Amino acid sequence: MGFLVRLHDLVNDFSQFVIATHSPIILAYPDSVIYELSQTGIEPVSYRDSQPYQVTSRFLKNPEGMLEKLLAD
């Protein structure tokens, strides 16, 4: 959260950034342009359609079920 505050301060000072992250929190920064890399190339994607958002959202809706699948023998 502190990173977002600092990022915002720097953006307000006309800084620009290219950030590689899987963090849905950082991706949520207002007016971010999000790109995803796939087998078909690099494409822009909306925040809620991004893979980090989708995975985190599914996990938070059902952590027990996802953990059961992930940790199954």
C-alpha positions as CSV (number, residue, x, y, z in Angstrom):
1,M,0.0,0.0,0.0
2,G,2.9,2.3,0.8
3,F,4.3,1.6,-2.7
4,L,1.0,2.9,-4.2
5,V,1.2,6.1,-2.2
6,R,4.8,6.7,-3.4
7,L,3.9,5.8,-7.0
8,H,1.1,8.3,-6.9
9,D,3.4,11.0,-5.5
10,L,5.8,10.4,-8.4
11,V,3.1,10.2,-11.0
12,N,1.9,13.6,-9.8
13,D,5.5,14.9,-10.4
14,F,5.1,13.7,-14.0
15,S,7.0,10.4,-13.7
16,Q,6.2,7.5,-15.8
17,F,6.8,3.8,-15.1
18,V,6.9,0.4,-16.7
19,I,6.2,-2.1,-14.0
20,A,6.2,-5.9,-14.3
21,T,4.0,-7.4,-11.6
22,H,1.5,-10.1,-10.8
23,S,0.0,-7.9,-8.0
24,P,-3.6,-7.1,-8.5
25,I,-3.2,-4.3,-6.0
26,I,-0.5,-2.6,-8.1
27,L,-2.5,-3.3,-11.3
28,A,-5.4,-1.4,-9.8
29,Y,-3.6,1.9,-9.9
30,P,-5.9,4.4,-11.6
31,D,-5.5,4.9,-15.3
32,S,-3.0,2.1,-15.6
33,V,-2.5,0.5,-19.0
34,I,-2.2,-3.3,-18.5
35,Y,-0.6,-5.6,-21.0
36,E,-0.6,-9.4,-20.8
37,L,1.9,-11.6,-22.6
38,S,0.4,-14.7,-24.2
39,Q,1.1,-17.2,-26.9
40,T,-0.5,-14.8,-29.4
41,G,1.6,-11.8,-28.4
42,I,1.3,-8.8,-26.1
43,E,-2.2,-7.4,-25.7
44,P,-3.9,-4.7,-23.6
45,V,-6.4,-6.1,-21.0
46,S,-8.8,-4.5,-18.6
47,Y,-8.1,-4.7,-14.9
48,R,-10.9,-7.1,-14.1
49,D,-10.0,-9.3,-17.1
50,S,-6.3,-9.5,-16.1
51,Q,-5.0,-12.9,-15.0
52,P,-3.8,-11.7,-11.6
53,Y,-7.2,-10.2,-10.8
54,Q,-9.0,-13.3,-12.0
55,V,-6.8,-15.7,-10.0
56,T,-7.0,-13.6,-6.8
57,S,-10.7,-13.1,-7.1
58,R,-11.3,-16.8,-7.5
59,F,-9.1,-17.6,-4.6
60,L,-10.7,-15.1,-2.2
61,K,-14.2,-16.4,-3.2
62,N,-13.2,-20.0,-2.3
63,P,-9.8,-20.3,-0.6
64,E,-10.6,-23.8,0.8
65,G,-11.6,-25.2,-2.6
66,M,-8.6,-23.7,-4.4
67,L,-6.2,-24.9,-1.7
68,E,-7.7,-28.4,-1.9
69,K,-7.1,-28.5,-5.7
70,L,-3.6,-27.0,-5.5
71,L,-2.4,-29.2,-2.6
72,A,-4.1,-32.5,-3.7
73,D,-1.7,-35.4,-4.1
